[in-house]
């Protein structure tokens, strides 16, 4: 805004100088052109397009990005459910995978994620998060659409599709960080990234019940992959069309919103070296890592083996299995939405104490639920 004011003042002063009646003809033409440019600049700033989201374009960006992330994570989860309904009961069926093969298919996502993580920083720096994120989403979509064909061909091709899906979701956390740093306000960045990270819950909430319904329908389990692959393509196109790597490049960002997003942020080309040595010597860092690994371990066990356990061990019907598998993630989403603001405003206790309390509640509840599942 300050830059626009300075430009306008410069144009007005230049215009007044050129308006002198004794000025040469070419100078009067230049004055008219400058005045026209100034008016066009003012008109652009006051167009409805700049305020189409009422100074909330950043939230529209968050929604679009979350949809794409949800589609990518949903694609990686589809086989975790369909593995219980792909086999028609014939042990010689093409889809009758051994337990070892199922284990490899479940692990293929992690293999792909590790592979995709290696070049992710370099390619996002070269091509921008908009291009890379779209390409990874399209990779996930294509791999998902080809999974039924791959399954009819053999185990190896299914494993390859799963690896590609894993590579695609390796963009998730870099995208979370990049989009938040560019589009969130400084004060609202915590809630912004918390809401975007809900894609980890939205994925199973969508995939599990839909998979259960389609598995028992006349369309069969391949419909899950065709549906999710098509939705992912649509989401990727929407993201590429709407998203920009900087709010300054987005036509719908008003001057007021841009000022709010950039307030308090500093830009620098100097990058401090990562203190790996100090990190490895820090007990709090180790505590966070161990807690994160434990939480992810429990989360992934139920995400990958939950449908199989409920259907094969507890003898749930396939459709009921879909809804039952989604329940923990619905609860997780509700707790995340409530706990985030509560933690920010619970200033009566220290930040360290809040971190410990919430970690104990989270990890403790998860452990108790696993014990309960084993008992029943």
Residue pairs with C-beta under 8 A, 6 or more apart in sequence:
1 255
1 259
4 41
4 45
4 255
7 41
8 38
8 41
8 42
11 34
11 35
11 37
11 38
12 38
14 31
14 34
15 31
15 34
15 35
15 38
18 27
18 28
18 30
18 31
18 34
19 28
19 31
23 31
44 50
45 255
49 251
49 252
50 251
50 252
50 253
50 254
50 255
51 254
52 252
53 59
53 60
53 252
55 254
55 256
55 257
55 260
56 257
57 247
57 250
57 252
57 253
57 254
57 257
58 183
58 184
58 185
58 192
58 247
58 253
58 257
58 261
60 242
60 252
61 179
61 183
61 242
61 243
61 250
62 179
62 183
62 184
62 192
62 195
62 196
64 235
64 238
64 239
64 242
64 243
65 133
65 175
65 179
65 196
65 239
65 243
66 195
66 196
66 198
66 199
66 202
67 235
67 238
67 239
68 133
68 137
68 232
68 235
68 236
68 238
68 239
69 172
69 175
69 176
69 196
69 199
70 199
70 202
70 203
70 206
71 137
71 140
71 141
71 228
71 231
71 232
71 235
71 236
72 136
72 137
72 140
72 165
72 168
72 169
72 171
72 172
72 199
72 203
72 232
73 169
73 172
73 199
73 200
73 202
73 203
73 204
74 202
74 203
74 204
74 206
74 207
74 228
74 232
75 140
75 141
75 143
75 144
75 165
75 168
75 228
75 229
75 232
76 109
76 140
76 162
76 165
76 166
76 168
76 169
76 203
77 203
77 204
77 207
77 208
77 303
78 144
78 147
78 207
78 211
78 224
78 225
78 228
79 105
79 106
79 147
79 158
79 162
80 106
80 303
80 304
80 305
80 306
80 307
80 308
81 207
81 208
81 211
81 212
81 215
81 224
81 307
81 321
81 322
81 325
82 211
82 215
82 221
82 224
82 225
83 97
83 102
83 105
83 307
83 308
84 215
84 307
84 308
84 311
84 312
84 318
84 321
85 215
85 216
85 221
85 318
86 95
86 151
86 221
87 93
87 95
87 96
87 97
88 95
90 96
94 151
94 152
94 154
95 151
97 105
97 155
101 155
104 159
105 155
105 158
105 159
105 162
106 304
106 305
108 159
108 162
108 163
108 165
108 166
109 162
109 163
109 165
109 166
109 169
110 166
111 163
111 166
112 162
112 163
112 164
112 165
112 166
112 167
112 168
112 169
112 170
113 166
113 167
113 169
113 170
114 166
114 170
115 163
115 166
115 167
115 170
116 136
116 166
116 167
116 168
116 169
116 170
116 171
117 170
120 132
120 170
120 171
120 174
121 174
123 132
124 132
124 174
124 178
128 245
129 174
129 175
129 178
129 179
129 245
130 239
130 240
130 243
130 244
130 245
131 240
132 171
133 171
133 175
133 239
133 243
134 236
134 239
134 240
136 167
136 168
136 169
136 170
136 171
137 168
137 171
137 232
137 235
137 236
137 239
138 232
138 233
138 236
139 164
139 167
139 168
140 164
140 165
140 168
140 169
140 232
141 229
141 230
141 232
141 233
141 236
142 164
142 229
143 161
143 162
143 164
143 165
143 168
144 161
144 165
144 225
144 228
144 229
144 232
145 225
145 226
145 229
145 230
146 161
147 158
147 161
147 225
148 221
148 222
148 225
148 226
149 157
150 157
150 158
150 160
150 161
151 157
151 158
172 199
176 193
176 196
176 197
177 193
179 196
180 189
180 192
180 193
180 196
181 189
182 245
182 246
182 247
183 192
183 247
183 261
184 192
184 193
184 261
185 192
185 260
185 261
185 263
186 263
186 264
186 265
187 264
190 340
190 344
191 340
191 341
191 344
194 336
194 337
194 340
195 337
197 336
198 333
198 336
198 337
201 329
201 330
201 332
201 333
201 336
202 329
202 333
203 329
204 303
204 325
204 326
204 329
205 326
205 329
205 330
205 333
207 224
207 228
208 307
208 321
208 322
208 323
208 325
208 326
209 322
209 323
209 326
210 224
210 227
210 322
211 221
211 224
211 322
212 318
212 319
212 320
212 321
212 322
212 323
213 319
213 322
214 220
214 221
214 223
214 224
214 227
215 221
215 224
215 318
215 319
215 322
216 318
216 319
217 223
244 250
247 253
247 257
247 258
247 261
247 262
248 258
253 261
279 285
291 359
291 363
294 363
295 362
295 363
295 366
298 363
298 366
298 367
298 370
299 366
301 370
302 325
302 328
306 325
306 328
307 321
307 322
307 325
309 373
310 316
310 321
310 324
310 325
311 317
311 318
311 321
314 376
316 324
328 369
339 358
343 354
343 358
346 354
349 357
